[in-house]
């Protein structure tokens, strides 16, 4: 009797198919981990931008209360013209690099900010006079004689995630009543 011995086991093809399936799974897992890390970095930058914006807004509001110029200082440079024709606004105009120190005046967002530049973040502060129809000022139509009593303050922080420019905005209305 001629009996062939049967051998059970995996062939080379079976092993190769298993390795390919395993590699596909590992590649998908690595892709998910990388995506998660990138998303985490984006959220960290977004959170930092929001914190910078709210901190800047707090500094701006405190300017009204503690600065020598008081209410008149609450504006962009070249704005808030007083009765003598002098511009009293102290906040830089346009998008500017952020620094980690407030400078001599202790107000964030002015031209004397000091310290090192905050890498990857820039800031824009916009202060706009608001017309109060019940007490018309020079910015109303028709113009009145009352002083400006309300201003809108917008703080925008710009940052990059994966070479895409992002922004965080905070806004408020500040009054001098």
TITORZA-37551 format. One record per residue (C-alpha): x, y, z; residue in one letter; residue number from 1. Coordinates in Angstrom, 3 decimals. Example, Ala and Ser with C-alpha at 12.3 -4.5 7.8 and 13.67 -1.06 7.14 Angstrom:
<atoms>
<atom><X>12.300</X><Y>-4.500</Y><Z>7.800</Z><residu>A</residu><num>1</num></atom>
<atom><X>13.670</X><Y>-1.060</Y><Z>7.140</Z><residu>S</residu><num>2</num></atom>
</atoms>
This chain:
<atoms>
<atom><X>0.000</X><Y>0.000</Y><Z>0.000</Z><residu>X</residu><num>1</num></atom>
<atom><X>1.262</X><Y>3.280</Y><Z>-1.074</Z><residu>X</residu><num>2</num></atom>
<atom><X>0.212</X><Y>5.918</Y><Z>1.463</Z><residu>X</residu><num>3</num></atom>
<atom><X>1.143</X><Y>9.508</Y><Z>1.230</Z><residu>X</residu><num>4</num></atom>
<atom><X>1.676</X><Y>11.257</Y><Z>4.457</Z><residu>X</residu><num>5</num></atom>
<atom><X>-0.524</X><Y>14.325</Y><Z>4.670</Z><residu>X</residu><num>6</num></atom>
<atom><X>0.986</X><Y>17.421</Y><Z>6.242</Z><residu>X</residu><num>7</num></atom>
<atom><X>-1.306</X><Y>20.078</Y><Z>7.717</Z><residu>X</residu><num>8</num></atom>
<atom><X>-0.179</X><Y>23.697</Y><Z>8.208</Z><residu>X</residu><num>9</num></atom>
<atom><X>0.092</X><Y>27.082</Y><Z>6.584</Z><residu>X</residu><num>10</num></atom>
<atom><X>1.438</X><Y>27.622</Y><Z>3.156</Z><residu>X</residu><num>11</num></atom>
<atom><X>3.636</X><Y>30.547</Y><Z>2.232</Z><residu>X</residu><num>12</num></atom>
<atom><X>0.656</X><Y>32.192</Y><Z>0.543</Z><residu>X</residu><num>13</num></atom>
<atom><X>-1.390</X><Y>31.970</Y><Z>3.760</Z><residu>X</residu><num>14</num></atom>
<atom><X>1.422</X><Y>33.617</Y><Z>5.739</Z><residu>X</residu><num>15</num></atom>
<atom><X>1.872</X><Y>36.390</Y><Z>3.169</Z><residu>X</residu><num>16</num></atom>
<atom><X>-1.871</X><Y>37.158</Y><Z>3.144</Z><residu>X</residu><num>17</num></atom>
<atom><X>-1.884</X><Y>37.328</Y><Z>6.964</Z><residu>X</residu><num>18</num></atom>
<atom><X>1.133</X><Y>39.683</Y><Z>6.985</Z><residu>X</residu><num>19</num></atom>
<atom><X>-0.504</X><Y>41.989</Y><Z>4.399</Z><residu>X</residu><num>20</num></atom>
<atom><X>-3.726</X><Y>42.134</Y><Z>6.449</Z><residu>X</residu><num>21</num></atom>
<atom><X>-1.727</X><Y>42.858</Y><Z>9.610</Z><residu>X</residu><num>22</num></atom>
<atom><X>0.237</X><Y>45.646</Y><Z>7.876</Z><residu>X</residu><num>23</num></atom>
<atom><X>-2.972</X><Y>47.253</Y><Z>6.617</Z><residu>X</residu><num>24</num></atom>
<atom><X>-4.335</X><Y>47.273</Y><Z>10.174</Z><residu>X</residu><num>25</num></atom>
<atom><X>-1.117</X><Y>48.731</Y><Z>11.616</Z><residu>X</residu><num>26</num></atom>
<atom><X>-1.042</X><Y>51.421</Y><Z>8.925</Z><residu>X</residu><num>27</num></atom>
<atom><X>-4.615</X><Y>52.425</Y><Z>9.756</Z><residu>X</residu><num>28</num></atom>
<atom><X>-3.773</X><Y>52.546</Y><Z>13.466</Z><residu>X</residu><num>29</num></atom>
<atom><X>-0.694</X><Y>54.728</Y><Z>12.862</Z><residu>X</residu><num>30</num></atom>
<atom><X>-2.783</X><Y>57.055</Y><Z>10.676</Z><residu>X</residu><num>31</num></atom>
<atom><X>-5.375</X><Y>57.406</Y><Z>13.438</Z><residu>X</residu><num>32</num></atom>
<atom><X>-2.702</X><Y>58.184</Y><Z>16.051</Z><residu>X</residu><num>33</num></atom>
<atom><X>-1.053</X><Y>60.795</Y><Z>13.805</Z><residu>X</residu><num>34</num></atom>
<atom><X>-4.436</X><Y>62.388</Y><Z>13.084</Z><residu>X</residu><num>35</num></atom>
<atom><X>-5.217</X><Y>62.494</Y><Z>16.791</Z><residu>X</residu><num>36</num></atom>
<atom><X>-1.896</X><Y>64.180</Y><Z>17.613</Z><residu>X</residu><num>37</num></atom>
<atom><X>-2.423</X><Y>66.799</Y><Z>14.875</Z><residu>X</residu><num>38</num></atom>
<atom><X>-5.954</X><Y>67.531</Y><Z>16.084</Z><residu>X</residu><num>39</num></atom>
<atom><X>-4.653</X><Y>67.876</Y><Z>19.637</Z><residu>X</residu><num>40</num></atom>
<atom><X>-2.062</X><Y>70.431</Y><Z>18.499</Z><residu>X</residu><num>41</num></atom>
<atom><X>-4.730</X><Y>72.381</Y><Z>16.612</Z><residu>X</residu><num>42</num></atom>
<atom><X>-6.943</X><Y>72.494</Y><Z>19.685</Z><residu>X</residu><num>43</num></atom>
<atom><X>-4.007</X><Y>73.589</Y><Z>21.841</Z><residu>X</residu><num>44</num></atom>
<atom><X>-3.267</X><Y>76.492</Y><Z>19.467</Z><residu>X</residu><num>45</num></atom>
<atom><X>-6.946</X><Y>77.419</Y><Z>19.386</Z><residu>X</residu><num>46</num></atom>
<atom><X>-7.146</X><Y>77.426</Y><Z>23.181</Z><residu>X</residu><num>47</num></atom>
<atom><X>-4.002</X><Y>79.558</Y><Z>23.456</Z><residu>X</residu><num>48</num></atom>
<atom><X>-5.386</X><Y>82.018</Y><Z>20.898</Z><residu>X</residu><num>49</num></atom>
<atom><X>-8.649</X><Y>82.314</Y><Z>22.832</Z><residu>X</residu><num>50</num></atom>
<atom><X>-6.733</X><Y>82.888</Y><Z>26.084</Z><residu>X</residu><num>51</num></atom>
<atom><X>-4.557</X><Y>85.565</Y><Z>24.458</Z><residu>X</residu><num>52</num></atom>
<atom><X>-7.664</X><Y>87.277</Y><Z>23.089</Z><residu>X</residu><num>53</num></atom>
<atom><X>-9.548</X><Y>87.349</Y><Z>26.391</Z><residu>X</residu><num>54</num></atom>
<atom><X>-6.443</X><Y>88.452</Y><Z>28.278</Z><residu>X</residu><num>55</num></atom>
<atom><X>-5.947</X><Y>91.298</Y><Z>25.804</Z><residu>X</residu><num>56</num></atom>
<atom><X>-9.577</X><Y>92.311</Y><Z>26.165</Z><residu>X</residu><num>57</num></atom>
<atom><X>-9.229</X><Y>92.434</Y><Z>29.967</Z><residu>X</residu><num>58</num></atom>
<atom><X>-6.170</X><Y>94.661</Y><Z>29.620</Z><residu>X</residu><num>59</num></atom>
<atom><X>-8.020</X><Y>96.980</Y><Z>27.247</Z><residu>X</residu><num>60</num></atom>
<atom><X>-10.990</X><Y>97.331</Y><Z>29.584</Z><residu>X</residu><num>61</num></atom>
<atom><X>-8.713</X><Y>98.030</Y><Z>32.548</Z><residu>X</residu><num>62</num></atom>
<atom><X>-7.127</X><Y>100.848</Y><Z>30.516</Z><residu>X</residu><num>63</num></atom>
<atom><X>-10.355</X><Y>102.767</Y><Z>30.803</Z><residu>X</residu><num>64</num></atom>
<atom><X>-10.233</X><Y>102.504</Y><Z>34.588</Z><residu>X</residu><num>65</num></atom>
<atom><X>-6.561</X><Y>102.843</Y><Z>35.516</Z><residu>X</residu><num>66</num></atom>
<atom><X>-4.662</X><Y>104.592</Y><Z>32.732</Z><residu>X</residu><num>67</num></atom>
<atom><X>-3.700</X><Y>108.237</Y><Z>33.167</Z><residu>X</residu><num>68</num></atom>
<atom><X>-5.634</X><Y>109.062</Y><Z>30.016</Z><residu>X</residu><num>69</num></atom>
<atom><X>-8.621</X><Y>106.974</Y><Z>31.118</Z><residu>X</residu><num>70</num></atom>
<atom><X>-11.481</X><Y>106.725</Y><Z>28.633</Z><residu>X</residu><num>71</num></atom>
<atom><X>-9.622</X><Y>108.751</Y><Z>25.993</Z><residu>X</residu><num>72</num></atom>
<atom><X>-6.878</X><Y>106.090</Y><Z>25.804</Z><residu>X</residu><num>73</num></atom>
<atom><X>-9.404</X><Y>103.464</Y><Z>24.773</Z><residu>X</residu><num>74</num></atom>
<atom><X>-8.928</X><Y>103.629</Y><Z>21.008</Z><residu>X</residu><num>75</num></atom>
<atom><X>-6.548</X><Y>102.872</Y><Z>18.179</Z><residu>X</residu><num>76</num></atom>
<atom><X>-3.625</X><Y>105.211</Y><Z>17.586</Z><residu>X</residu><num>77</num></atom>
<atom><X>-4.850</X><Y>108.229</Y><Z>15.656</Z><residu>X</residu><num>78</num></atom>
<atom><X>-8.394</X><Y>107.996</Y><Z>17.016</Z><residu>X</residu><num>79</num></atom>
<atom><X>-10.228</X><Y>109.600</Y><Z>19.943</Z><residu>X</residu><num>80</num></atom>
<atom><X>-9.494</X><Y>113.202</Y><Z>18.963</Z><residu>X</residu><num>81</num></atom>
<atom><X>-9.987</X><Y>115.509</Y><Z>21.954</Z><residu>X</residu><num>82</num></atom>
<atom><X>-11.205</X><Y>119.124</Y><Z>21.879</Z><residu>X</residu><num>83</num></atom>
<atom><X>-7.615</X><Y>120.307</Y><Z>21.301</Z><residu>X</residu><num>84</num></atom>
<atom><X>-7.250</X><Y>118.111</Y><Z>18.191</Z><residu>X</residu><num>85</num></atom>
<atom><X>-4.927</X><Y>115.605</Y><Z>19.913</Z><residu>X</residu><num>86</num></atom>
<atom><X>-5.394</X><Y>111.896</Y><Z>19.162</Z><residu>X</residu><num>87</num></atom>
<atom><X>-5.554</X><Y>109.945</Y><Z>22.431</Z><residu>X</residu><num>88</num></atom>
<atom><X>-5.926</X><Y>106.301</Y><Z>21.356</Z><residu>X</residu><num>89</num></atom>
<atom><X>-3.068</X><Y>104.034</Y><Z>22.485</Z><residu>X</residu><num>90</num></atom>
<atom><X>-3.698</X><Y>100.664</Y><Z>20.805</Z><residu>X</residu><num>91</num></atom>
<atom><X>-1.654</X><Y>99.651</Y><Z>17.762</Z><residu>X</residu><num>92</num></atom>
<atom><X>-3.394</X><Y>99.696</Y><Z>14.392</Z><residu>X</residu><num>93</num></atom>
<atom><X>-3.535</X><Y>96.534</Y><Z>12.277</Z><residu>X</residu><num>94</num></atom>
<atom><X>-2.183</X><Y>93.033</Y><Z>12.742</Z><residu>X</residu><num>95</num></atom>
<atom><X>0.979</X><Y>93.104</Y><Z>14.874</Z><residu>X</residu><num>96</num></atom>
<atom><X>3.318</X><Y>90.475</Y><Z>16.338</Z><residu>X</residu><num>97</num></atom>
<atom><X>2.506</X><Y>89.602</Y><Z>19.948</Z><residu>X</residu><num>98</num></atom>
<atom><X>5.044</X><Y>90.064</Y><Z>22.727</Z><residu>X</residu><num>99</num></atom>
<atom><X>5.003</X><Y>88.444</Y><Z>26.146</Z><residu>X</residu><num>100</num></atom>
<atom><X>5.450</X><Y>91.724</Y><Z>28.074</Z><residu>X</residu><num>101</num></atom>
<atom><X>3.110</X><Y>94.699</Y><Z>28.414</Z><residu>X</residu><num>102</num></atom>
<atom><X>5.817</X><Y>97.373</Y><Z>28.227</Z><residu>X</residu><num>103</num></atom>
<atom><X>6.291</X><Y>100.522</Y><Z>30.311</Z><residu>X</residu><num>104</num></atom>
<atom><X>2.614</X><Y>101.541</Y><Z>30.194</Z><residu>X</residu><num>105</num></atom>
<atom><X>1.547</X><Y>98.067</Y><Z>31.447</Z><residu>X</residu><num>106</num></atom>
<atom><X>-1.102</X><Y>97.893</Y><Z>28.712</Z><residu>X</residu><num>107</num></atom>
<atom><X>-1.124</X><Y>94.932</Y><Z>26.322</Z><residu>X</residu><num>108</num></atom>
<atom><X>-1.450</X><Y>95.725</Y><Z>22.625</Z><residu>X</residu><num>109</num></atom>
<atom><X>0.311</X><Y>99.094</Y><Z>22.510</Z><residu>X</residu><num>110</num></atom>
<atom><X>3.456</X><Y>99.928</Y><Z>20.551</Z><residu>X</residu><num>111</num></atom>
<atom><X>5.689</X><Y>99.701</Y><Z>23.629</Z><residu>X</residu><num>112</num></atom>
<atom><X>4.973</X><Y>96.009</Y><Z>24.319</Z><residu>X</residu><num>113</num></atom>
<atom><X>8.238</X><Y>94.353</Y><Z>25.338</Z><residu>X</residu><num>114</num></atom>
<atom><X>9.744</X><Y>90.923</Y><Z>25.819</Z><residu>X</residu><num>115</num></atom>
<atom><X>10.120</X><Y>88.145</Y><Z>23.322</Z><residu>X</residu><num>116</num></atom>
<atom><X>7.816</X><Y>87.701</Y><Z>20.365</Z><residu>X</residu><num>117</num></atom>
<atom><X>5.196</X><Y>84.990</Y><Z>20.843</Z><residu>X</residu><num>118</num></atom>
<atom><X>5.979</X><Y>82.604</Y><Z>18.005</Z><residu>X</residu><num>119</num></atom>
<atom><X>3.130</X><Y>81.755</Y><Z>15.665</Z><residu>X</residu><num>120</num></atom>
<atom><X>0.643</X><Y>84.335</Y><Z>16.980</Z><residu>X</residu><num>121</num></atom>
<atom><X>-0.266</X><Y>87.873</Y><Z>15.894</Z><residu>X</residu><num>122</num></atom>
<atom><X>-2.902</X><Y>90.236</Y><Z>17.270</Z><residu>X</residu><num>123</num></atom>
<atom><X>-5.220</X><Y>92.881</Y><Z>15.873</Z><residu>X</residu><num>124</num></atom>
<atom><X>-7.126</X><Y>95.295</Y><Z>18.105</Z><residu>X</residu><num>125</num></atom>
<atom><X>-9.932</X><Y>97.382</Y><Z>16.630</Z><residu>X</residu><num>126</num></atom>
<atom><X>-11.749</X><Y>100.025</Y><Z>18.676</Z><residu>X</residu><num>127</num></atom>
<atom><X>-14.775</X><Y>101.687</Y><Z>17.061</Z><residu>X</residu><num>128</num></atom>
<atom><X>-16.879</X><Y>104.502</Y><Z>18.499</Z><residu>X</residu><num>129</num></atom>
<atom><X>-20.582</X><Y>103.679</Y><Z>18.704</Z><residu>X</residu><num>130</num></atom>
<atom><X>-23.272</X><Y>106.266</Y><Z>18.217</Z><residu>X</residu><num>131</num></atom>
<atom><X>-25.701</X><Y>106.550</Y><Z>21.121</Z><residu>X</residu><num>132</num></atom>
<atom><X>-28.876</X><Y>108.018</Y><Z>19.579</Z><residu>X</residu><num>133</num></atom>
<atom><X>-30.088</X><Y>109.267</Y><Z>22.968</Z><residu>X</residu><num>134</num></atom>
<atom><X>-26.863</X><Y>111.273</Y><Z>23.449</Z><residu>X</residu><num>135</num></atom>
<atom><X>-25.571</X><Y>112.026</Y><Z>19.920</Z><residu>X</residu><num>136</num></atom>
<atom><X>-21.840</X><Y>112.654</Y><Z>19.582</Z><residu>X</residu><num>137</num></atom>
<atom><X>-19.690</X><Y>113.728</Y><Z>16.639</Z><residu>X</residu><num>138</num></atom>
<atom><X>-19.821</X><Y>110.172</Y><Z>15.223</Z><residu>X</residu><num>139</num></atom>
<atom><X>-23.614</X><Y>110.224</Y><Z>14.930</Z><residu>X</residu><num>140</num></atom>
<atom><X>-25.683</X><Y>111.287</Y><Z>11.986</Z><residu>X</residu><num>141</num></atom>
<atom><X>-26.710</X><Y>114.013</Y><Z>12.551</Z><residu>X</residu><num>142</num></atom>
<atom><X>-23.663</X><Y>114.886</Y><Z>14.661</Z><residu>X</residu><num>143</num></atom>
<atom><X>-24.184</X><Y>115.956</Y><Z>18.240</Z><residu>X</residu><num>144</num></atom>
<atom><X>-22.112</X><Y>117.707</Y><Z>20.881</Z><residu>X</residu><num>145</num></atom>
<atom><X>-22.003</X><Y>114.978</Y><Z>23.524</Z><residu>X</residu><num>146</num></atom>
<atom><X>-18.841</X><Y>112.972</Y><Z>24.170</Z><residu>X</residu><num>147</num></atom>
<atom><X>-18.580</X><Y>109.400</Y><Z>22.890</Z><residu>X</residu><num>148</num></atom>
<atom><X>-19.817</X><Y>107.096</Y><Z>25.639</Z><residu>X</residu><num>149</num></atom>
<atom><X>-19.702</X><Y>103.646</Y><Z>23.960</Z><residu>X</residu><num>150</num></atom>
<atom><X>-16.998</X><Y>101.840</Y><Z>22.033</Z><residu>X</residu><num>151</num></atom>
<atom><X>-16.875</X><Y>98.419</Y><Z>20.454</Z><residu>X</residu><num>152</num></atom>
<atom><X>-13.621</X><Y>96.526</Y><Z>21.047</Z><residu>X</residu><num>153</num></atom>
<atom><X>-12.665</X><Y>93.620</Y><Z>18.775</Z><residu>X</residu><num>154</num></atom>
<atom><X>-9.570</X><Y>91.518</Y><Z>19.480</Z><residu>X</residu><num>155</num></atom>
<atom><X>-8.486</X><Y>89.033</Y><Z>16.825</Z><residu>X</residu><num>156</num></atom>
<atom><X>-5.655</X><Y>86.567</Y><Z>17.385</Z><residu>X</residu><num>157</num></atom>
<atom><X>-4.204</X><Y>84.959</Y><Z>14.251</Z><residu>X</residu><num>158</num></atom>
<atom><X>-2.323</X><Y>81.656</Y><Z>14.323</Z><residu>X</residu><num>159</num></atom>
<atom><X>-1.369</X><Y>78.846</Y><Z>11.964</Z><residu>X</residu><num>160</num></atom>
<atom><X>-2.287</X><Y>75.170</Y><Z>12.021</Z><residu>X</residu><num>161</num></atom>
<atom><X>-0.751</X><Y>73.036</Y><Z>9.310</Z><residu>X</residu><num>162</num></atom>
<atom><X>0.131</X><Y>76.169</Y><Z>7.292</Z><residu>X</residu><num>163</num></atom>
<atom><X>-3.490</X><Y>77.373</Y><Z>7.335</Z><residu>X</residu><num>164</num></atom>
<atom><X>-4.123</X><Y>80.770</Y><Z>8.929</Z><residu>X</residu><num>165</num></atom>
<atom><X>-6.754</X><Y>80.560</Y><Z>11.664</Z><residu>X</residu><num>166</num></atom>
<atom><X>-8.235</X><Y>83.226</Y><Z>13.920</Z><residu>X</residu><num>167</num></atom>
<atom><X>-10.008</X><Y>83.610</Y><Z>17.234</Z><residu>X</residu><num>168</num></atom>
<atom><X>-12.149</X><Y>86.685</Y><Z>17.904</Z><residu>X</residu><num>169</num></atom>
<atom><X>-13.568</X><Y>88.240</Y><Z>21.046</Z><residu>X</residu><num>170</num></atom>
<atom><X>-15.658</X><Y>91.410</Y><Z>21.126</Z><residu>X</residu><num>171</num></atom>
<atom><X>-17.357</X><Y>93.574</Y><Z>23.697</Z><residu>X</residu><num>172</num></atom>
<atom><X>-18.960</X><Y>96.953</Y><Z>24.145</Z><residu>X</residu><num>173</num></atom>
<atom><X>-17.259</X><Y>99.251</Y><Z>26.663</Z><residu>X</residu><num>174</num></atom>
<atom><X>-19.110</X><Y>102.208</Y><Z>28.118</Z><residu>X</residu><num>175</num></atom>
<atom><X>-18.090</X><Y>105.321</Y><Z>30.018</Z><residu>X</residu><num>176</num></atom>
<atom><X>-21.314</X><Y>105.924</Y><Z>31.925</Z><residu>X</residu><num>177</num></atom>
</atoms>
